[in-house]
Amino acid sequence: LFAHGGDDAPLTSGDVVAPALAAEAAFPFTPVTAKTAPTLRRLAALKPRTLAIMHGQSFTGDAAAPLEALARHYQAKFAAGI
């Protein structure tokens, strides 16, 4: 989840969704099924404060918000049949 490239600081409280979606567009790696968005929403419901990002900066702050944003993206993608 939230993989992205670049040589950035190891921790951020900034946007991790846009870079993750750019990485996903370049290298589709997330299986989008009927369970993808609900799974992300279950993770968001845990109200995490940190996300360890694969291949990128880790996120600190309200980590439920980017998880919910990613869930909305994958829900729309699934609904569109992409």
MOPAC internal coordinates of N, CA, C and O (Angstrom, degrees):
PM7 1SCF
backbone

  N    0.0000 0     0.00 0     0.00 0    0    0    0
  C    1.4495 1     0.00 0     0.00 0    1    0    0
  C    1.5202 1   110.24 1     0.00 0    2    1    0
  O    1.2310 1   120.80 1   -40.45 1    3    2    1
  N    1.2844 1   116.08 1   139.55 1    3    2    1
  C    1.4647 1   122.93 1   172.93 1    5    3    2
  C    1.5208 1   114.47 1    63.77 1    6    5    3
  O    1.2310 1   119.01 1  -156.64 1    7    6    5
  N    1.3130 1   119.50 1    23.36 1    7    6    5
  C    1.4618 1   120.12 1   177.30 1    9    7    6
  C    1.5268 1   109.58 1   -60.42 1   10    9    7
  O    1.2310 1   120.79 1   -34.20 1   11   10    9
  N    1.2955 1   116.10 1   145.80 1   11   10    9
  C    1.4648 1   120.72 1   173.34 1   13   11   10
  C    1.5181 1   109.47 1  -160.37 1   14   13   11
  O    1.2310 1   121.25 1   -19.73 1   15   14   13
  N    1.3025 1   115.21 1   160.27 1   15   14   13
  C    1.4598 1   120.89 1  -177.90 1   17   15   14
  C    1.5097 1   111.72 1   -98.39 1   18   17   15
  O    1.2310 1   121.33 1    -0.69 1   19   18   17
  N    1.3022 1   115.06 1   179.31 1   19   18   17
  C    1.4560 1   120.57 1   177.20 1   21   19   18
  C    1.5096 1   111.39 1   114.38 1   22   21   19
  O    1.2310 1   121.70 1   -13.00 1   23   22   21
  N    1.3017 1   114.34 1   167.00 1   23   22   21
  C    1.4562 1   121.51 1   179.92 1   25   23   22
  C    1.5227 1   107.38 1  -116.31 1   26   25   23
  O    1.2310 1   121.04 1  -100.59 1   27   26   25
  N    1.3290 1   115.62 1    79.41 1   27   26   25
  C    1.4480 1   121.92 1  -174.61 1   29   27   26
  C    1.5254 1   110.82 1  -109.73 1   30   29   27
  O    1.2310 1   120.98 1    -4.17 1   31   30   29
  N    1.3199 1   115.73 1   175.83 1   31   30   29
  C    1.4591 1   121.16 1   174.26 1   33   31   30
  C    1.5286 1   108.58 1   -59.77 1   34   33   31
  O    1.2310 1   119.41 1   -26.78 1   35   34   33
  N    1.3146 1   118.74 1   153.22 1   35   34   33
  C    1.4621 1   120.33 1  -175.82 1   37   35   34
  C    1.5289 1   114.89 1   -69.16 1   38   37   35
  O    1.2310 1   119.70 1   163.29 1   39   38   37
  N    1.3427 1   118.19 1   -16.71 1   39   38   37
  C    1.4550 1   121.49 1  -176.08 1   41   39   38
  C    1.5244 1   109.64 1  -136.83 1   42   41   39
  O    1.2310 1   120.67 1   -40.54 1   43   42   41
  N    1.3386 1   116.32 1   139.46 1   43   42   41
  C    1.4574 1   120.92 1   178.96 1   45   43   42
  C    1.5169 1   110.44 1  -140.60 1   46   45   43
  O    1.2310 1   121.01 1   -24.19 1   47   46   45
  N    1.3082 1   115.67 1   155.81 1   47   46   45
  C    1.4660 1   121.56 1   169.23 1   49   47   46
  C    1.5254 1   108.62 1  -116.41 1   50   49   47
  O    1.2310 1   121.05 1  -170.32 1   51   50   49
  N    1.3322 1   115.60 1     9.68 1   51   50   49
  C    1.4637 1   121.32 1  -179.36 1   53   51   50
  C    1.5187 1   112.51 1   -87.70 1   54   53   51
  O    1.2310 1   121.42 1    15.34 1   55   54   53
  N    1.3049 1   114.89 1  -164.66 1   55   54   53
  C    1.4640 1   122.02 1  -176.36 1   57   55   54
  C    1.5259 1   111.10 1   -69.58 1   58   57   55
  O    1.2310 1   120.49 1   -57.96 1   59   58   57
  N    1.3112 1   116.68 1   122.04 1   59   58   57
  C    1.4589 1   121.38 1   173.66 1   61   59   58
  C    1.5290 1   110.79 1  -112.14 1   62   61   59
  O    1.2310 1   120.46 1   172.31 1   63   62   61
  N    1.3297 1   116.72 1    -7.69 1   63   62   61
  C    1.4636 1   120.23 1  -177.63 1   65   63   62
  C    1.5281 1   111.04 1   -76.47 1   66   65   63
  O    1.2310 1   119.74 1   128.36 1   67   66   65
  N    1.3208 1   118.10 1   -51.64 1   67   66   65
  C    1.4729 1   120.68 1  -178.38 1   69   67   66
  C    1.5309 1   111.81 1   -58.86 1   70   69   67
  O    1.2310 1   119.31 1   133.03 1   71   70   69
  N    1.3462 1   118.92 1   -46.97 1   71   70   69
  C    1.4665 1   117.85 1   177.12 1   73   71   70
  C    1.5312 1   112.90 1   -62.39 1   74   73   71
  O    1.2310 1   120.31 1   145.06 1   75   74   73
  N    1.3253 1   117.02 1   -34.94 1   75   74   73
  C    1.4695 1   120.63 1   178.59 1   77   75   74
  C    1.5219 1   110.81 1   -66.80 1   78   77   75
  O    1.2310 1   120.35 1   138.96 1   79   78   77
  N    1.3210 1   116.93 1   -41.04 1   79   78   77
  C    1.4624 1   120.05 1   179.13 1   81   79   78
  C    1.5229 1   111.16 1   -67.79 1   82   81   79
  O    1.2310 1   120.41 1   145.50 1   83   82   81
  N    1.3225 1   116.82 1   -34.50 1   83   82   81
  C    1.4738 1   120.10 1   175.92 1   85   83   82
  C    1.5282 1   110.38 1   -65.55 1   86   85   83
  O    1.2310 1   120.20 1   137.31 1   87   86   85
  N    1.3270 1   117.22 1   -42.69 1   87   86   85
  C    1.4639 1   120.72 1   177.80 1   89   87   86
  C    1.5221 1   110.12 1   -64.41 1   90   89   87
  O    1.2310 1   120.41 1   139.14 1   91   90   89
  N    1.3329 1   116.82 1   -40.86 1   91   90   89
  C    1.4647 1   121.51 1   179.18 1   93   91   90
  C    1.5238 1   110.85 1   -63.11 1   94   93   91
  O    1.2310 1   120.25 1   141.77 1   95   94   93
  N    1.3312 1   117.13 1   -38.23 1   95   94   93
  C    1.4656 1   120.68 1   179.12 1   97   95   94
  C    1.5264 1   110.67 1   -66.35 1   98   97   95
  O    1.2310 1   120.40 1   142.30 1   99   98   97
  N    1.3196 1   116.83 1   -37.70 1   99   98   97
  C    1.4651 1   121.07 1  -179.37 1  101   99   98
  C    1.5238 1   112.15 1   -76.01 1  102  101   99
  O    1.2310 1   120.75 1   141.39 1  103  102  101
  N    1.3225 1   116.16 1   -38.61 1  103  102  101
  C    1.4607 1   122.12 1  -176.50 1  105  103  102
  C    1.5256 1   109.30 1  -136.33 1  106  105  103
  O    1.2310 1   119.62 1   -98.45 1  107  106  105
  N    1.3193 1   118.34 1    81.55 1  107  106  105
  C    1.4712 1   120.02 1  -177.93 1  109  107  106
  C    1.5320 1   111.37 1   -57.84 1  110  109  107
  O    1.2310 1   120.95 1   -65.10 1  111  110  109
  N    1.3066 1   115.78 1   114.90 1  111  110  109
  C    1.4631 1   119.74 1  -175.92 1  113  111  110
  C    1.5182 1   113.18 1  -128.27 1  114  113  111
  O    1.2310 1   119.55 1   172.81 1  115  114  113
  N    1.3187 1   118.46 1    -7.19 1  115  114  113
  C    1.4567 1   121.13 1  -177.38 1  117  115  114
  C    1.5257 1   110.28 1   -99.86 1  118  117  115
  O    1.2310 1   120.15 1   -58.41 1  119  118  117
  N    1.3151 1   117.32 1   121.59 1  119  118  117
  C    1.4615 1   118.89 1   175.49 1  121  119  118
  C    1.5280 1   109.56 1   -72.11 1  122  121  119
  O    1.2310 1   120.57 1   -62.51 1  123  122  121
  N    1.3099 1   116.52 1   117.49 1  123  122  121
  C    1.4556 1   121.24 1  -178.03 1  125  123  122
  C    1.5252 1   108.12 1   -95.93 1  126  125  123
  O    1.2310 1   121.55 1   -71.07 1  127  126  125
  N    1.3280 1   114.64 1   108.93 1  127  126  125
  C    1.4604 1   121.66 1   179.34 1  129  127  126
  C    1.5253 1   108.20 1  -127.72 1  130  129  127
  O    1.2310 1   120.72 1     1.48 1  131  130  129
  N    1.3107 1   116.24 1  -178.52 1  131  130  129
  C    1.4714 1   120.67 1   177.10 1  133  131  130
  C    1.5257 1   111.09 1   -63.88 1  134  133  131
  O    1.2310 1   119.79 1   161.27 1  135  134  133
  N    1.3171 1   118.02 1   -18.73 1  135  134  133
  C    1.4644 1   121.44 1  -177.58 1  137  135  134
  C    1.5289 1   114.20 1   -96.30 1  138  137  135
  O    1.2310 1   119.72 1   172.04 1  139  138  137
  N    1.3186 1   118.14 1    -7.96 1  139  138  137
  C    1.4652 1   120.29 1  -175.88 1  141  139  138
  C    1.5279 1   111.78 1   -63.09 1  142  141  139
  O    1.2310 1   119.59 1   122.94 1  143  142  141
  N    1.3200 1   118.39 1   -57.06 1  143  142  141
  C    1.4674 1   121.19 1  -178.39 1  145  143  142
  C    1.5307 1   112.11 1   -62.96 1  146  145  143
  O    1.2310 1   119.10 1   134.61 1  147  146  145
  N    1.3422 1   119.32 1   -45.39 1  147  146  145
  C    1.4677 1   118.43 1   178.00 1  149  147  146
  C    1.5349 1   113.21 1   -60.75 1  150  149  147
  O    1.2310 1   120.38 1   144.93 1  151  150  149
  N    1.3088 1   116.88 1   -35.07 1  151  150  149
  C    1.4662 1   120.02 1   177.99 1  153  151  150
  C    1.5227 1   110.67 1   -65.53 1  154  153  151
  O    1.2310 1   120.54 1   136.54 1  155  154  153
  N    1.3314 1   116.58 1   -43.46 1  155  154  153
  C    1.4669 1   120.02 1   177.51 1  157  155  154
  C    1.5283 1   110.96 1   -63.18 1  158  157  155
  O    1.2310 1   120.75 1   142.42 1  159  158  157
  N    1.3239 1   116.17 1   -37.58 1  159  158  157
  C    1.4686 1   119.54 1   178.78 1  161  159  158
  C    1.5299 1   111.56 1   -68.20 1  162  161  159
  O    1.2310 1   119.86 1   145.47 1  163  162  161
  N    1.3142 1   117.88 1   -34.53 1  163  162  161
  C    1.4693 1   120.32 1   175.37 1  165  163  162
  C    1.5280 1   109.96 1   -64.90 1  166  165  163
  O    1.2310 1   120.47 1   141.03 1  167  166  165
  N    1.3263 1   116.71 1   -38.97 1  167  166  165
  C    1.4674 1   119.80 1   176.14 1  169  167  166
  C    1.5334 1   110.31 1   -65.06 1  170  169  167
  O    1.2310 1   120.31 1   137.20 1  171  170  169
  N    1.3293 1   117.01 1   -42.80 1  171  170  169
  C    1.4666 1   121.20 1   179.34 1  173  171  170
  C    1.5249 1   110.91 1   -61.08 1  174  173  171
  O    1.2310 1   120.17 1   143.46 1  175  174  173
  N    1.3364 1   117.29 1   -36.54 1  175  174  173
  C    1.4648 1   121.54 1  -179.13 1  177  175  174
  C    1.5272 1   112.33 1   -63.62 1  178  177  175
  O    1.2310 1   120.37 1   161.01 1  179  178  177
  N    1.3129 1   116.90 1   -18.99 1  179  178  177
  C    1.4725 1   120.81 1   176.64 1  181  179  178
  C    1.5271 1   111.85 1   -75.18 1  182  181  179
  O    1.2310 1   120.55 1   170.71 1  183  182  181
  N    1.3242 1   116.55 1    -9.29 1  183  182  181
  C    1.4713 1   123.60 1   178.45 1  185  183  182
  C    1.5378 1   112.15 1    55.26 1  186  185  183
  O    1.2310 1   120.56 1  -127.20 1  187  186  185
  N    1.3355 1   116.53 1    52.80 1  187  186  185
  C    1.4688 1   118.75 1  -179.81 1  189  187  186
  C    1.5230 1   111.44 1   -66.05 1  190  189  187
  O    1.2310 1   120.62 1   -25.64 1  191  190  189
  N    1.3019 1   116.42 1   154.36 1  191  190  189
  C    1.4688 1   122.70 1   178.13 1  193  191  190
  C    1.5282 1   111.42 1  -108.46 1  194  193  191
  O    1.2310 1   120.23 1   168.25 1  195  194  193
  N    1.3250 1   117.17 1   -11.75 1  195  194  193
  C    1.4568 1   121.52 1  -179.99 1  197  195  194
  C    1.5222 1   109.49 1  -141.72 1  198  197  195
  O    1.2310 1   121.01 1   -41.19 1  199  198  197
  N    1.3295 1   115.68 1   138.81 1  199  198  197
  C    1.4588 1   121.59 1   172.90 1  201  199  198
  C    1.5223 1   107.52 1  -120.79 1  202  201  199
  O    1.2310 1   120.40 1   -57.16 1  203  202  201
  N    1.3107 1   116.84 1   122.84 1  203  202  201
  C    1.4626 1   121.10 1   174.11 1  205  203  202
  C    1.5221 1   106.86 1   -82.53 1  206  205  203
  O    1.2310 1   120.50 1   -68.31 1  207  206  205
  N    1.3020 1   116.65 1   111.69 1  207  206  205
  C    1.4592 1   122.34 1  -173.81 1  209  207  206
  C    1.5277 1   110.34 1   -88.09 1  210  209  207
  O    1.2310 1   121.35 1   -46.61 1  211  210  209
  N    1.3199 1   115.03 1   133.39 1  211  210  209
  C    1.4607 1   120.40 1   176.58 1  213  211  210
  C    1.5242 1   108.40 1   -77.37 1  214  213  211
  O    1.2310 1   120.35 1   -55.58 1  215  214  213
  N    1.3021 1   116.93 1   124.42 1  215  214  213
  C    1.4667 1   121.91 1   178.18 1  217  215  214
  C    1.5272 1   111.32 1    59.47 1  218  217  215
  O    1.2310 1   119.77 1  -130.19 1  219  218  217
  N    1.3136 1   118.05 1    49.81 1  219  218  217
  C    1.4584 1   120.67 1   177.24 1  221  219  218
  C    1.5121 1   111.28 1   174.60 1  222  221  219
  O    1.2310 1   121.03 1     3.22 1  223  222  221
  N    1.3235 1   115.63 1  -176.78 1  223  222  221
  C    1.4545 1   121.40 1   179.85 1  225  223  222
  C    1.5152 1   110.94 1   -66.33 1  226  225  223
  O    1.2310 1   120.22 1   -36.94 1  227  226  225
  N    1.2966 1   117.19 1   143.06 1  227  226  225
  C    1.4583 1   120.71 1   172.36 1  229  227  226
  C    1.5233 1   108.43 1   -78.72 1  230  229  227
  O    1.2310 1   121.03 1   -24.27 1  231  230  229
  N    1.3207 1   115.63 1   155.73 1  231  230  229
  C    1.4582 1   121.86 1  -176.53 1  233  231  230
  C    1.5211 1   109.59 1  -108.79 1  234  233  231
  O    1.2310 1   121.06 1   -41.43 1  235  234  233
  N    1.3240 1   115.59 1   138.57 1  235  234  233
  C    1.4558 1   120.80 1   173.71 1  237  235  234
  C    1.5227 1   108.56 1  -127.41 1  238  237  235
  O    1.2310 1   120.91 1   -38.59 1  239  238  237
  N    1.3162 1   115.87 1   141.41 1  239  238  237
  C    1.4647 1   121.20 1  -178.20 1  241  239  238
  C    1.5130 1   109.91 1   132.28 1  242  241  239
  O    1.2310 1   120.71 1    31.69 1  243  242  241
  N    1.3321 1   116.25 1  -148.31 1  243  242  241
  C    1.4612 1   122.04 1   178.41 1  245  243  242
  C    1.5254 1   108.02 1   -77.63 1  246  245  243
  O    1.2310 1   120.37 1   -94.65 1  247  246  245
  N    1.3097 1   116.91 1    85.35 1  247  246  245
  C    1.4633 1   121.36 1  -174.79 1  249  247  246
  C    1.5242 1   112.54 1   -72.88 1  250  249  247
  O    1.2310 1   119.82 1   166.23 1  251  250  249
  N    1.3243 1   117.95 1   -13.77 1  251  250  249
  C    1.4683 1   120.04 1   176.30 1  253  251  250
  C    1.5240 1   110.66 1   -66.31 1  254  253  251
  O    1.2310 1   119.90 1   146.16 1  255  254  253
  N    1.3192 1   117.80 1   -33.84 1  255  254  253
  C    1.4656 1   121.33 1  -177.12 1  257  255  254
  C    1.5326 1   112.29 1   -63.60 1  258  257  255
  O    1.2310 1   118.82 1   129.30 1  259  258  257
  N    1.3295 1   119.85 1   -50.70 1  259  258  257
  C    1.4627 1   117.56 1   177.57 1  261  259  258
  C    1.5300 1   112.85 1   -66.34 1  262  261  259
  O    1.2310 1   119.75 1   147.79 1  263  262  261
  N    1.3174 1   118.07 1   -32.21 1  263  262  261
  C    1.4655 1   119.77 1   175.96 1  265  263  262
  C    1.5224 1   110.62 1   -63.20 1  266  265  263
  O    1.2310 1   119.96 1   137.99 1  267  266  265
  N    1.3148 1   117.68 1   -42.01 1  267  266  265
  C    1.4615 1   121.86 1   178.08 1  269  267  266
  C    1.5262 1   110.34 1   -66.37 1  270  269  267
  O    1.2310 1   119.85 1   139.49 1  271  270  269
  N    1.3148 1   117.89 1   -40.51 1  271  270  269
  C    1.4682 1   120.74 1   178.01 1  273  271  270
  C    1.5283 1   110.77 1   -62.78 1  274  273  271
  O    1.2310 1   120.41 1   138.04 1  275  274  273
  N    1.3146 1   116.82 1   -41.96 1  275  274  273
  C    1.4554 1   120.49 1   177.77 1  277  275  274
  C    1.5279 1   110.50 1   -65.61 1  278  277  275
  O    1.2310 1   120.37 1   141.63 1  279  278  277
  N    1.3247 1   116.89 1   -38.37 1  279  278  277
  C    1.4672 1   120.90 1   176.84 1  281  279  278
  C    1.5284 1   110.48 1   -60.99 1  282  281  279
  O    1.2310 1   120.03 1   135.96 1  283  282  281
  N    1.3274 1   117.55 1   -44.04 1  283  282  281
  C    1.4732 1   120.29 1   178.77 1  285  283  282
  C    1.5308 1   110.88 1   -60.75 1  286  285  283
  O    1.2310 1   120.97 1   138.58 1  287  286  285
  N    1.3303 1   115.76 1   -41.42 1  287  286  285
  C    1.4699 1   120.22 1   179.42 1  289  287  286
  C    1.5224 1   110.82 1   -61.16 1  290  289  287
  O    1.2310 1   120.35 1   130.59 1  291  290  289
  N    1.3217 1   116.94 1   -49.41 1  291  290  289
  C    1.4665 1   119.96 1  -177.45 1  293  291  290
  C    1.5288 1   111.85 1   -70.97 1  294  293  291
  O    1.2310 1   119.92 1   149.60 1  295  294  293
  N    1.3144 1   117.76 1   -30.40 1  295  294  293
  C    1.4635 1   120.41 1   175.96 1  297  295  294
  C    1.5288 1   109.72 1   -64.35 1  298  297  295
  O    1.2310 1   120.54 1   135.38 1  299  298  297
  N    1.3236 1   116.58 1   -44.62 1  299  298  297
  C    1.4596 1   120.49 1   178.70 1  301  299  298
  C    1.5283 1   110.91 1   -65.53 1  302  301  299
  O    1.2310 1   120.58 1   139.42 1  303  302  301
  N    1.3107 1   116.49 1   -40.58 1  303  302  301
  C    1.4601 1   121.11 1   178.94 1  305  303  302
  C    1.5295 1   110.39 1   -62.57 1  306  305  303
  O    1.2310 1   120.63 1   136.58 1  307  306  305
  N    1.3279 1   116.39 1   -43.42 1  307  306  305
  C    1.4638 1   120.25 1   178.79 1  309  307  306
  C    1.5262 1   110.86 1   -64.72 1  310  309  307
  O    1.2310 1   120.50 1   136.10 1  311  310  309
  N    1.3302 1   116.65 1   -43.90 1  311  310  309
  C    1.4550 1   121.35 1  -179.40 1  313  311  310
  C    1.5417 1   111.39 1   -61.90 1  314  313  311
  O    1.2310 1   121.12 1   146.86 1  315  314  313
  N    1.3366 1   115.47 1   -33.14 1  315  314  313
  C    1.4695 1   120.29 1   179.54 1  317  315  314
  C    1.5169 1   112.37 1   -80.99 1  318  317  315
  O    1.2310 1   120.52 1   173.19 1  319  318  317
  N    1.3352 1   116.61 1    -6.81 1  319  318  317
  C    1.4553 1   120.19 1   179.45 1  321  319  318
  C    1.5098 1   114.06 1    76.50 1  322  321  319
  O    1.2310 1   120.85 1  -157.10 1  323  322  321
  N    1.3174 1   115.98 1    22.90 1  323  322  321
  C    1.4720 1   120.84 1  -178.01 1  325  323  322
  C    1.5223 1   109.90 1   -90.13 1  326  325  323
  O    1.2310 1   120.10 1   180.00 1  327  326  325

